[in-house]
Amino acid sequence: MKCIILAAGYATRLAPLTDNFPKPLLTVGGKAILDYLVDDISQNCAISHFILVSNHKYFKNFTDWAKTKPQAITVIDDGSESNENRLGAVQDILFAVQSQHIDEDTMVIAGDNVLDFSFGHFTRFFAQKKTTCIMRYYQEELKKDKKYCVCHVDGDKVTEMHEKILNPQSHWLVPPFYIFKREDLPFLEQALKEGCPKDAPGSFIEWLASHAPIHAMEMPGSRYDIGDIESYRKVCSTYKGITKI
């Protein structure tokens, strides 16, 4: 299994911290956000290679970081240079699959997430279900003016998925963590040709839900959002690392 790390965003809400530095390499508890993710996945999941998708602006930051890591990491440049001309997450996934000739089960994660649990839970769930898999977590209160990525489930099988939706009818939210079956990767190109939105990674899962079986694992811990400087400071002061192995 390979792991694609999506890290081509510009995190404009974290300016000026991210004016010339990528959000995934910001430190929390003295360690880069990416280090927590890559170290956990390499230790607890059967990942043979990491492919990190960067934009052109932060490409050198990520290549310099990758040189410090013992894991096999390939950093690829999607060529975008600003938030306005970014390719979008779905297009970046396809770019990674095609440029690296990926033809095996593939984990895809956003590279800017702080978690208190191990991805080992996720790969074990995938091994049991033998389908493309996502994660989900329940949120009781949803803001009326905010867009969410949600799924509907029957047991743990996904029946519907909706990305960037207002007033959702489900409280099961979907974070940007997926494991795609090898057989489902060719659908990426088809989905984009049929008008699948490019920006949010869950858009492809929404499209795929009507073409292939998908299962959703309940998230075994917490995901700490870093959306602006205030939330970043809060995470820095409270985060205790991965505690739920």
C-alpha positions in Angstrom: 0.0 0.0 0.0 1.1 3.5 -0.8 0.1 6.8 1.0 -0.6 10.0 -0.9 -0.3 13.1 1.3 -2.2 16.1 0.1 -0.2 19.2 0.9 -0.7 21.6 -2.0 -2.9 24.1 -0.2 -2.0 27.6 0.8 -3.6 28.0 4.3 -4.3 31.6 3.8 -6.2 31.9 7.0 -3.0 31.2 8.9 -1.2 34.2 7.4 1.4 35.5 8.2 2.7 32.1 9.5 2.0 30.5 6.1 3.1 33.4 3.8 6.3 31.6 3.0 5.9 28.3 5.0 3.5 25.4 4.6 0.9 24.6 7.2 1.8 20.9 7.5 5.3 21.8 8.6 4.2 24.0 11.4 5.2 22.6 14.8 2.9 21.4 17.6 4.6 20.3 20.8 8.0 20.7 19.2 7.3 18.4 16.2 6.0 19.2 12.7 2.4 18.2 12.0 3.6 16.0 9.1 6.1 14.2 11.4 3.3 13.0 13.6 1.4 11.7 10.6 4.3 10.1 8.7 5.9 8.6 11.8 2.6 7.0 13.0 1.7 5.6 9.6 5.1 4.2 8.9 5.1 2.4 12.3 1.5 1.1 12.4 0.5 0.7 8.7 1.9 -1.4 5.9 2.9 1.5 3.8 5.7 1.0 1.3 6.1 4.6 0.0 4.8 8.1 0.7 4.0 10.5 -2.1 3.5 14.1 -1.0 1.8 16.4 -3.4 3.0 20.0 -3.0 2.4 23.2 -4.9 5.3 25.0 -6.5 5.5 27.6 -3.8 6.3 25.2 -1.0 8.0 22.5 -3.0 11.5 23.2 -1.6 10.2 23.3 2.0 8.8 19.8 1.6 11.8 18.4 -0.3 14.1 19.7 2.4 11.9 18.1 5.1 11.7 14.8 3.3 15.5 14.6 3.3 15.4 14.5 7.1 13.1 11.5 7.2 14.1 7.8 7.1 10.9 6.8 5.3 10.7 6.5 1.5 9.1 9.9 0.6 8.7 11.3 -2.9 7.6 15.0 -3.1 5.9 16.0 -6.4 5.1 19.5 -7.6 1.7 20.1 -9.0 2.8 23.4 -10.6 0.4 25.7 -8.9 1.7 29.0 -7.5 -1.2 30.6 -5.7 -4.5 29.8 -4.0 -6.3 31.2 -7.1 -4.7 28.7 -9.6 -4.5 25.6 -7.4 -5.4 22.4 -9.0 -7.7 21.1 -6.3 -7.4 18.0 -4.1 -9.1 15.5 -6.5 -7.0 16.6 -9.4 -3.9 16.3 -7.1 -4.8 12.7 -6.2 -5.1 11.9 -9.9 -1.8 13.7 -10.6 -0.1 11.5 -7.9 -1.6 8.3 -9.2 -0.7 8.9 -12.8 2.8 10.5 -12.4 3.9 7.8 -9.9 2.1 4.9 -11.8 0.3 3.8 -8.7 -1.5 0.5 -9.2 -2.2 -0.7 -5.6 -4.4 0.0 -2.6 -3.7 3.6 -1.6 -4.2 5.6 1.5 -4.9 9.3 0.9 -4.7 11.9 3.7 -4.6 15.7 4.1 -1.2 16.6 5.5 -2.4 19.3 7.9 -4.3 17.3 10.5 -3.5 16.9 14.1 -4.8 13.6 15.6 -4.7 11.8 18.9 -5.1 8.3 17.4 -3.2 6.0 15.2 -4.0 5.2 11.5 -3.4 1.6 12.4 -7.1 1.3 13.3 -7.9 2.4 9.8 -5.8 0.0 7.9 -7.1 -2.9 10.0 -10.7 -1.8 9.2 -9.8 -1.7 5.5 -8.3 -5.2 5.7 -11.6 -6.5 7.2 -13.9 -4.7 4.7 -11.9 -5.1 1.5 -13.6 -2.0 0.0 -12.6 1.6 -0.3 -13.0 3.1 3.2 -13.5 6.4 4.8 -13.7 7.7 8.4 -16.6 9.3 10.1 -17.3 11.1 13.4 -20.5 12.2 15.0 -21.1 15.9 15.7 -24.3 16.9 17.5 -24.4 20.6 16.7 -23.9 21.8 13.1 -23.7 25.5 12.2 -26.4 26.6 9.7 -24.0 28.8 7.8 -21.2 26.3 7.5 -20.6 23.7 4.8 -19.9 20.1 5.8 -18.7 16.8 4.3 -21.2 14.2 5.6 -22.1 10.6 5.0 -25.2 8.5 5.5 -24.6 4.9 6.6 -26.4 1.6 7.0 -24.3 0.0 9.7 -20.9 0.9 8.5 -21.7 0.8 4.8 -21.9 4.2 3.1 -25.3 4.8 1.4 -24.8 8.5 0.6 -22.0 11.0 0.7 -22.2 14.8 0.4 -19.2 17.2 0.2 -19.5 20.9 1.1 -23.2 20.8 1.8 -25.3 23.3 3.8 -28.0 22.1 6.2 -27.0 18.4 6.0 -29.4 15.7 7.0 -26.7 13.6 8.6 -24.5 14.4 11.6 -21.8 11.9 10.5 -18.9 14.2 9.4 -16.2 12.9 7.1 -12.5 14.0 7.6 -10.0 13.8 4.7 -8.8 10.3 5.3 -9.4 7.6 2.8 -8.1 4.2 1.7 -8.9 3.4 -1.9 -9.1 -0.1 -3.3 -6.7 -0.5 -6.3 -9.7 -1.3 -8.5 -11.3 2.1 -7.7 -8.4 4.3 -8.6 -9.2 4.3 -12.4 -12.5 6.0 -11.5 -10.7 9.2 -10.7 -10.3 10.1 -14.3 -13.8 9.1 -15.2 -15.2 11.2 -12.3 -13.4 14.3 -13.3 -14.5 13.9 -16.9 -18.1 13.6 -15.7 -17.8 16.9 -13.8 -16.8 15.8 -10.3 -15.7 19.0 -8.4 -11.9 19.2 -8.2 -11.3 21.2 -5.0 -12.4 19.1 -2.0 -11.2 15.5 -1.8 -14.6 14.2 -0.5 -16.1 15.2 -3.9 -14.6 12.0 -5.4 -15.9 9.9 -2.6 -19.4 11.4 -3.2 -19.1 10.4 -6.9 -17.7 7.0 -6.1 -20.5 6.1 -3.6 -22.8 5.5 -6.6 -20.2 3.3 -8.4 -18.6 1.1 -5.8 -19.1 -0.1 -2.2 -17.6 2.1 0.5 -17.4 1.5 4.2 -17.0 4.1 7.0 -15.1 3.5 10.2 -16.0 5.5 13.2 -13.0 7.7 14.1 -11.4 6.2 17.2 -10.2 9.6 18.7 -10.2 13.3 18.0 -9.1 15.5 15.1 -7.9 18.9 16.2 -8.7 21.7 13.7 -6.1 24.3 12.9 -8.0 26.8 10.8 -6.6 30.1 12.0 -3.9 31.5 14.3 -6.1 31.3 17.4 -6.9 27.7 16.9 -3.2 26.9 16.2 -2.2 28.5 19.5 -4.9 26.5 21.3 -3.7 23.2 19.8 -0.1 24.0 20.6 -1.1 24.6 24.3 -3.3 21.5 24.7 -2.1 18.7 22.3 -0.5 15.7 24.0 0.3 13.6 21.0 -1.0 10.3 19.8 -2.5 8.6 22.8 -5.0 6.1 21.2 -3.0 3.4 19.5 
